[in-house]
Amino acid sequence: MAPPPDTNNLKQQLLRSHVEARQQLETRKRQLEREYEEAMIKKSNQKKFPWSPEAWKAAGEAHVRGEYRGISSQGFPILCTPSGPGPFTTPENIQEAGGLESAPGVISSTESQWGPIELEPTEEVSQMNGKARVQYCDVGFKEWKRIKEKTEGVDVVIWFNGKRRFAWLAHSMKQKLEEW
């Protein structure tokens, strides 16, 4: 007859294997937690782009074609002085000098200056502070560059789309060059 099994020894073996399995699970759990934390840190350090790569590519291609979808501004103001000195008394003058297909629209604004941050003033506040109301036409970079090459003038600070920006104030036309 076979000797009876040692129950104490079996209990100890079962307990030992249970403890080892629990330790392995705890070790794996800590490892997964570390990997998750590292992944979250890596993800938070990555730059977040507001558009998908396809949207960026489409926007770049549209810009190359000269299409400015969703952008109401070309970004380069040229002052138009209807009653003052200078060659640009009408938008048509700016159209001709810049080589534009059509005359740009005229927008009213206020002169400003660089210095402490201020809000764009209302017309009444501008008059009280002696800030002049000005008119400008918004053109693209190529047209702006062409106009600056053809004219003598200075940059003045104006309110442009809610921000202070330089605008070109042409005083006179340069002598005509052959490459124009």
TORFI-818889 format. One record per residue: residue in three letters; x, y, z of N, C-alpha, C in turn. Coordinates in Angstrom, 1 decimal, padded with zeros to 4 digits. Example, Ala and Ser with C-alpha at 12.3 -4.5 7.8 and 13.67 -1.06 7.14 Angstrom:
2
ATOM   r   n.px   n.py   n.pz  ca.px  ca.py  ca.pz   c.px   c.py   c.pz
ATOM ALA  013.2 -005.7  007.8  012.3 -004.5  007.8  013.2 -003.3  007.8
ATOM SER  012.8 -002.2  007.1  013.7 -001.1  007.1  012.9  000.0  007.9
END
This chain:
180
ATOM   r   n.px   n.py   n.pz  ca.px  ca.py  ca.pz   c.px   c.py   c.pz
ATOM MET  000.8 -001.2  000.0  000.0  000.0  000.0  000.9  001.3  000.0
ATOM ALA  000.4  002.3 -000.7  001.2  003.5 -000.8  001.0  004.4  000.4
ATOM PRO  002.1  005.0  000.7  002.0  005.9  001.9  001.0  007.1  001.6
ATOM PRO  000.3  007.6  002.6 -000.6  008.7  002.4  000.2  009.9  002.0
ATOM PRO -000.4  010.7  001.1  000.3  011.9  000.7  000.5  012.9  001.8
ATOM ASP  001.6  013.6  001.7  001.9  014.6  002.8  001.1  015.9  002.5
ATOM THR  000.1  016.1  003.2 -000.8  017.3  002.9 -000.1  018.6  003.2
ATOM ASN  000.7  018.6  004.2  001.4  019.8  004.6  002.4  020.3  003.4
ATOM ASN  003.1  019.3  002.9  004.0  019.6  001.8  003.2  020.1  000.5
ATOM LEU  002.1  019.5  000.2  001.2  020.0 -000.9  000.7  021.4 -000.7
ATOM LYS  000.3  021.7  000.6 -000.2  023.0  000.9  000.9  024.0  000.7
ATOM GLN  002.1  023.7  001.2  003.2  024.6  001.0  003.6  024.9 -000.5
ATOM GLN  003.6  023.8 -001.3  003.8  023.9 -002.7  002.8  024.8 -003.4
ATOM LEU  001.5  024.6 -003.0  000.4  025.4 -003.6  000.6  026.9 -003.2
ATOM LEU  000.9  027.1 -001.9  001.0  028.5 -001.4  002.2  029.1 -002.1
ATOM ARG  003.3  028.4 -002.3  004.5  029.0 -002.9  004.2  029.3 -004.4
ATOM SER  003.6  028.5 -005.1  003.2  028.7 -006.5  002.2  029.9 -006.6
ATOM HIS  001.3  030.0 -005.7  000.4  031.1 -005.7  001.1  032.4 -005.4
ATOM VAL  002.0  032.5 -004.5  002.8  033.7 -004.2  003.7  034.1 -005.4
ATOM GLU  004.3  033.1 -006.0  005.1  033.4 -007.2  004.3  034.0 -008.3
ATOM ALA  003.1  033.4 -008.5  002.2  033.9 -009.6  001.8  035.3 -009.3
ATOM ARG  001.5  035.6 -008.0  001.0  036.9 -007.6  002.2  037.9 -007.8
ATOM GLN  003.4  037.5 -007.5  004.6  038.4 -007.7  004.8  038.7 -009.1
ATOM GLN  004.6  037.7 -010.0  004.8  037.9 -011.4  003.7  038.9 -012.0
ATOM LEU  002.5  038.7 -011.5  001.5  039.7 -011.9  001.7  041.1 -011.4
ATOM GLU  002.2  041.3 -010.2  002.5  042.6 -009.7  003.7  043.2 -010.5
ATOM THR  004.7  042.4 -010.8  005.8  042.9 -011.6  005.4  043.3 -013.0
ATOM ARG  004.5  042.5 -013.6  004.0  042.9 -014.9  003.2  044.1 -014.9
ATOM LYS  002.4  044.3 -013.8  001.5  045.4 -013.7  002.4  046.7 -013.5
ATOM ARG  003.4  046.7 -012.7  004.3  047.8 -012.6  005.0  048.1 -013.9
ATOM GLN  005.4  047.1 -014.6  006.1  047.3 -015.9  005.1  048.0 -016.9
ATOM LEU  003.9  047.6 -017.0  002.9  048.2 -017.9  002.6  049.6 -017.4
ATOM GLU  002.5  049.9 -016.1  002.3  051.2 -015.7  003.4  052.2 -016.1
ATOM ARG  004.7  051.7 -015.9  005.8  052.5 -016.3  005.8  052.8 -017.8
ATOM GLU  005.5  051.8 -018.6  005.4  051.9 -020.1  004.3  052.9 -020.5
ATOM TYR  003.2  052.9 -019.8  002.1  053.8 -020.0  002.5  055.2 -019.7
ATOM GLU  003.2  055.4 -018.5  003.6  056.8 -018.1  004.6  057.3 -019.1
ATOM GLU  005.6  056.5 -019.6  006.6  056.9 -020.5  005.9  057.3 -021.9
ATOM ALA  004.9  056.5 -022.3  004.2  056.8 -023.5  003.5  058.1 -023.4
ATOM MET  002.8  058.4 -022.2  002.1  059.6 -022.0  003.0  060.8 -022.0
ATOM ILE  004.2  060.7 -021.4  005.2  061.8 -021.4  005.7  062.0 -022.8
ATOM LYS  006.0  061.0 -023.5  006.4  061.1 -024.9  005.4  061.8 -025.8
ATOM LYS  004.1  061.4 -025.6  003.0  062.0 -026.3  002.8  063.5 -026.0
ATOM SER  003.0  063.8 -024.7  002.8  065.2 -024.3  003.9  066.1 -024.8
ATOM ASN  005.1  065.5 -025.0  006.2  066.3 -025.5  006.2  066.6 -027.0
ATOM GLN  005.3  065.8 -027.7  005.2  066.0 -029.1  004.4  067.2 -029.4
ATOM LYS  004.8  067.9 -030.5  004.0  069.1 -030.9  002.7  068.6 -031.5
ATOM LYS  001.7  069.4 -031.2  000.3  069.1 -031.6  000.0  070.1 -032.8
ATOM PHE -000.4  069.5 -033.9 -000.7  070.4 -035.1 -002.2  070.4 -035.2
ATOM PRO -002.8  071.6 -035.5 -004.2  071.8 -035.5 -004.9  071.1 -036.7
ATOM TRP -004.1  070.8 -037.8 -004.6  070.2 -039.0 -003.9  068.9 -039.3
ATOM SER -004.6  068.1 -040.1 -004.0  066.8 -040.5 -002.9  067.1 -041.6
ATOM PRO -002.0  066.2 -041.8 -001.0  066.4 -042.8 -001.6  066.7 -044.2
ATOM GLU -002.7  066.0 -044.5 -003.4  066.3 -045.8 -003.9  067.7 -045.9
ATOM ALA -004.5  068.2 -044.8 -004.9  069.6 -044.8 -003.8  070.6 -045.0
ATOM TRP -002.7  070.4 -044.4 -001.5  071.2 -044.5 -001.0  071.2 -046.0
ATOM LYS -001.0  070.0 -046.6 -000.5  069.9 -048.0 -001.5  070.6 -048.9
ATOM ALA -002.8  070.5 -048.7 -003.8  071.2 -049.5 -003.6  072.7 -049.4
ATOM ALA -003.4  073.1 -048.2 -003.3  074.6 -048.0 -002.0  075.1 -048.6
ATOM GLY -000.9  074.4 -048.6  000.3  074.8 -049.2  000.2  074.8 -050.7
ATOM GLU -000.5  073.8 -051.3 -000.7  073.8 -052.7 -001.6  075.0 -053.2
ATOM ALA -002.6  075.3 -052.4 -003.5  076.4 -052.7 -002.7  077.7 -052.6
ATOM HIS -001.8  077.9 -051.6 -001.0  079.1 -051.5 -000.1  079.3 -052.7
ATOM VAL  000.5  078.2 -053.2  001.4  078.2 -054.4  000.6  078.7 -055.6
ATOM ARG -000.7  078.2 -055.7 -001.5  078.6 -056.8 -002.0  080.1 -056.7
ATOM GLY -001.8  080.7 -055.5 -002.2  082.1 -055.3 -003.6  082.2 -054.7
ATOM GLU -004.1  081.0 -054.2 -005.5  081.0 -053.6 -005.3  081.2 -052.1
ATOM TYR -006.0  082.1 -051.5 -005.9  082.4 -050.1 -007.3  082.1 -049.5
ATOM ARG -007.6  080.8 -049.3 -008.9  080.4 -048.8 -009.0  080.7 -047.3
ATOM GLY -010.1  081.3 -047.0 -010.3  081.6 -045.6 -009.5  082.7 -045.0
ATOM ILE -008.7  083.3 -045.9 -007.9  084.5 -045.4 -008.4  085.7 -046.1
ATOM SER -008.9  086.7 -045.3 -009.4  087.9 -045.9 -008.4  088.9 -046.2
ATOM SER -007.2  088.7 -045.8 -006.1  089.7 -046.0 -004.9  089.1 -046.7
ATOM GLN -004.3  089.9 -047.6 -003.1  089.5 -048.2 -001.9  089.8 -047.3
ATOM GLY -002.1  090.8 -046.4 -001.1  091.1 -045.4 -000.1  092.2 -045.5
ATOM PHE -000.2  093.0 -046.6  000.7  094.1 -046.8  000.0  095.4 -047.2
ATOM PRO -000.2  096.2 -046.2 -001.0  097.5 -046.4 -000.1  098.6 -047.1
ATOM ILE -000.7  099.2 -048.1 -000.1  100.3 -048.8 -001.1  101.5 -048.5
ATOM LEU -000.6  102.6 -048.0 -001.5  103.8 -047.7 -001.9  104.4 -049.0
ATOM CYS -003.2  104.8 -049.0 -003.8  105.5 -050.1 -004.2  106.9 -049.6
ATOM THR -003.6  108.0 -050.2 -003.8  109.3 -049.6 -004.6  110.1 -050.6
ATOM PRO -005.9  110.1 -050.6 -006.8  110.8 -051.6 -006.5  112.3 -051.6
ATOM SER -006.3  112.9 -050.5 -006.2  114.4 -050.5 -004.8  114.8 -050.2
ATOM GLY -003.9  113.9 -050.0 -002.6  114.3 -049.6 -001.5  114.1 -050.7
ATOM PRO -000.3  114.3 -050.3  000.8  114.1 -051.2  001.1  112.6 -051.5
ATOM GLY  001.8  112.4 -052.5  002.2  111.0 -052.8  001.5  110.5 -054.1
ATOM PRO  002.0  109.5 -054.7  001.5  109.0 -056.0  000.2  108.2 -055.9
ATOM PHE -000.1  107.7 -054.7 -001.3  106.8 -054.5 -002.5  107.6 -054.0
ATOM THR -003.2  108.3 -054.8 -004.4  109.0 -054.4 -005.6  108.2 -054.6
ATOM THR -005.5  107.1 -055.4 -006.7  106.2 -055.7 -006.2  104.8 -055.7
ATOM PRO -007.1  103.8 -055.4 -006.7  102.4 -055.5 -006.2  102.0 -056.9
ATOM GLU -006.7  102.7 -057.9 -006.3  102.4 -059.3 -004.8  102.7 -059.5
ATOM ASN -004.2  103.8 -058.8 -002.8  104.0 -058.8 -002.0  102.9 -058.2
ATOM ILE -002.5  102.3 -057.1 -001.9  101.2 -056.5 -002.0  100.0 -057.4
ATOM GLN -003.1  099.8 -058.1 -003.3  098.7 -059.0 -002.2  098.8 -060.1
ATOM GLU -002.0  099.9 -060.7 -001.1  100.1 -061.8  000.3  099.9 -061.3
ATOM ALA  000.7  100.5 -060.2  002.1  100.3 -059.7  002.4  098.9 -059.2
ATOM GLY  001.4  098.2 -058.7  001.6  096.9 -058.2  001.4  095.8 -059.2
ATOM GLY  000.9  096.1 -060.4  000.6  095.1 -061.4 -000.6  094.2 -061.0
ATOM LEU -001.6  094.8 -060.3 -002.7  094.0 -059.9 -003.7  093.9 -061.0
ATOM GLU -004.5  092.8 -061.1 -005.5  092.6 -062.1 -006.7  093.6 -061.9
ATOM SER -007.0  093.9 -060.6 -008.1  094.8 -060.4 -007.7  095.7 -059.2
ATOM ALA -008.5  096.8 -059.1 -008.1  097.8 -058.0 -008.5  097.2 -056.7
ATOM PRO -007.6  097.3 -055.7 -007.9  096.8 -054.4 -008.9  097.7 -053.6
ATOM GLY -009.6  097.1 -052.7 -010.5  097.8 -051.9 -009.8  098.8 -050.9
ATOM VAL -010.5  099.8 -050.5 -009.9  100.8 -049.6 -010.5  100.5 -048.2
ATOM ILE -009.6  100.5 -047.2 -010.0  100.2 -045.8 -009.5  101.4 -045.0
ATOM SER -010.4  101.8 -044.0 -010.0  102.9 -043.1 -009.4  102.3 -041.8
ATOM SER -008.4  103.1 -041.3 -007.8  102.6 -040.1 -007.3  103.9 -039.3
ATOM THR -006.5  103.7 -038.3 -005.9  104.7 -037.5 -004.4  104.6 -037.4
ATOM GLU -003.7  105.7 -037.4 -002.3  105.7 -037.2 -002.0  105.2 -035.8
ATOM SER -000.9  104.7 -035.5 -000.5  104.2 -034.2  001.0  104.5 -034.0
ATOM GLN  001.5  103.9 -033.0  003.0  104.0 -032.8  003.4  102.7 -032.0
ATOM TRP  004.7  102.4 -032.0  005.1  101.3 -031.2  005.3  101.8 -029.8
ATOM GLY  005.1  100.9 -028.8  005.2  101.3 -027.4  004.4  100.4 -026.6
ATOM PRO  003.9  100.9 -025.4  003.1  100.0 -024.6  001.9  099.5 -025.3
ATOM ILE  001.5  098.3 -024.9  000.4  097.6 -025.6 -000.9  098.5 -025.3
ATOM GLU -001.6  098.7 -026.4 -002.9  099.4 -026.3 -003.9  098.8 -027.2
ATOM LEU -005.1  099.1 -026.9 -006.2  098.6 -027.7 -006.4  099.5 -028.9
ATOM GLU -007.0  098.9 -030.0 -007.3  099.8 -031.1 -008.3  100.8 -030.7
ATOM PRO -008.0  102.1 -030.9 -008.9  103.1 -030.5 -010.1  103.3 -031.3
ATOM THR -011.2  103.8 -030.8 -012.4  104.2 -031.5 -012.1  105.5 -032.3
ATOM GLU -012.9  105.9 -033.2 -012.7  107.1 -034.0 -012.6  108.3 -033.1
ATOM GLU -013.5  108.4 -032.1 -013.6  109.6 -031.2 -012.3  109.7 -030.4
ATOM VAL -011.8  108.5 -029.9 -010.6  108.5 -029.1 -009.4  108.9 -029.9
ATOM SER -009.4  108.4 -031.2 -008.3  108.8 -032.1 -008.2  110.3 -032.3
ATOM GLN -009.4  110.9 -032.5 -009.4  112.3 -032.8 -008.9  113.1 -031.5
ATOM MET -009.3  112.6 -030.3 -008.9  113.3 -029.1 -007.4  113.2 -028.9
ATOM ASN -006.8  112.1 -029.3 -005.4  111.8 -029.1 -004.5  112.3 -030.3
ATOM GLY -005.2  112.9 -031.3 -004.4  113.4 -032.4 -004.0  112.4 -033.4
ATOM LYS -004.5  111.2 -033.3 -004.1  110.1 -034.2 -004.9  110.3 -035.5
ATOM ALA -004.2  110.3 -036.6 -004.9  110.5 -037.9 -005.6  109.3 -038.4
ATOM ARG -006.7  109.5 -039.0 -007.4  108.4 -039.7 -006.7  108.2 -041.1
ATOM VAL -006.5  107.0 -041.5 -005.8  106.8 -042.8 -006.6  105.7 -043.6
ATOM GLN -006.3  105.7 -044.8 -006.9  104.7 -045.7 -005.8  103.9 -046.3
ATOM TYR -006.0  102.6 -046.4 -005.0  101.7 -047.0 -005.6  100.7 -047.9
ATOM CYS -004.8  100.1 -048.8 -005.2  099.0 -049.7 -004.3  097.8 -049.2
ATOM ASP -004.9  096.7 -049.1 -004.3  095.5 -048.7 -003.8  094.7 -050.0
ATOM VAL -002.5  094.5 -050.1 -002.0  093.8 -051.3 -001.1  092.6 -050.9
ATOM GLY -000.8  091.8 -051.8  000.1  090.6 -051.6  001.5  091.0 -051.6
ATOM PHE  002.4  090.0 -051.2  003.8  090.3 -051.0  004.4  090.8 -052.3
ATOM LYS  004.1  090.1 -053.4  004.8  090.4 -054.7  004.4  091.9 -055.1
ATOM GLU  003.2  092.2 -054.9  002.7  093.6 -055.3  003.4  094.6 -054.4
ATOM TRP  003.4  094.3 -053.1  004.1  095.2 -052.1  005.5  095.4 -052.5
ATOM LYS  006.2  094.3 -052.8  007.6  094.4 -053.1  007.8  095.3 -054.4
ATOM ARG  007.0  095.1 -055.4  007.0  095.8 -056.6  006.8  097.3 -056.4
ATOM ILE  005.8  097.6 -055.5  005.5  099.0 -055.2  006.6  099.7 -054.4
ATOM LYS  007.2  098.9 -053.5  008.4  099.5 -052.7  009.6  099.8 -053.6
ATOM GLU  009.8  098.9 -054.7  010.9  099.1 -055.6  010.7  100.3 -056.5
ATOM LYS  009.4  100.7 -056.7  009.1  101.8 -057.7  008.9  103.1 -057.0
ATOM THR  008.8  103.1 -055.6  008.5  104.4 -054.9  009.5  104.7 -053.8
ATOM GLU  009.6  106.0 -053.5  010.3  106.4 -052.3  009.3  106.6 -051.2
ATOM GLY  009.6  106.3 -050.0  008.6  106.5 -048.9  009.1  106.0 -047.6
ATOM VAL  008.2  105.8 -046.7  008.5  105.4 -045.3  007.5  104.4 -044.8
ATOM ASP  007.9  103.7 -043.8  006.9  102.8 -043.1  006.3  103.6 -042.0
ATOM VAL  005.0  103.5 -041.9  004.3  104.1 -040.8  003.5  103.0 -040.1
ATOM VAL  003.2  103.2 -038.8  002.5  102.2 -038.0  001.0  102.5 -038.0
ATOM ILE  000.2  101.5 -038.4 -001.2  101.6 -038.4 -001.9  100.4 -037.7
ATOM TRP -003.1  100.5 -037.4 -003.9  099.4 -037.0 -004.3  098.6 -038.2
ATOM PHE -004.0  097.3 -038.2 -004.2  096.5 -039.4 -004.7  095.1 -038.9
ATOM ASN -006.0  094.9 -039.2 -006.6  093.6 -038.7 -006.5  093.4 -037.2
ATOM GLY -006.7  094.5 -036.4 -006.7  094.4 -035.0 -005.3  094.4 -034.3
ATOM LYS -004.2  094.6 -035.2 -002.9  094.6 -034.6 -002.1  095.8 -035.2
ATOM ARG -001.1  096.2 -034.6 -000.3  097.3 -035.1  000.7  096.7 -036.1
ATOM ARG  000.8  097.3 -037.3  001.6  096.8 -038.4  002.2  098.0 -039.1
ATOM PHE  003.3  097.8 -039.8  003.9  098.8 -040.7  003.1  098.8 -042.0
ATOM ALA  002.8  100.0 -042.5  002.2  100.2 -043.8  003.1  101.1 -044.6
ATOM TRP  003.2  100.9 -045.9  004.1  101.7 -046.8  003.4  103.0 -047.2
ATOM LEU  004.0  104.1 -046.9  003.5  105.4 -047.3  004.4  105.9 -048.3
ATOM ALA  004.0  105.9 -049.6  004.9  106.3 -050.7  004.8  107.8 -050.8
ATOM HIS  006.0  108.5 -050.9  006.1  109.9 -051.1  006.1  110.3 -052.6
ATOM SER  006.9  109.5 -053.3  007.0  109.8 -054.8  007.5  108.5 -055.5
ATOM MET  007.3  108.6 -056.8  007.8  107.5 -057.7  009.2  107.7 -058.0
ATOM LYS  010.0  106.6 -058.0  011.4  106.6 -058.4  011.4  106.8 -059.9
ATOM GLN  012.6  107.2 -060.4  012.7  107.3 -061.9  012.5  105.9 -062.5
ATOM LYS  011.8  105.9 -063.6  011.5  104.6 -064.2  012.7  103.8 -064.6
ATOM LEU  012.8  102.6 -064.2  013.9  101.7 -064.6  013.5  100.8 -065.7
ATOM GLU  014.5  100.3 -066.5  014.2  099.5 -067.6  013.5  098.2 -067.2
ATOM GLU  013.8  097.6 -066.1  013.3  096.3 -065.7  011.8  096.4 -065.3
ATOM TRP  011.2  097.5 -065.1  009.8  097.6 -064.8  009.0  097.2 -066.0
END
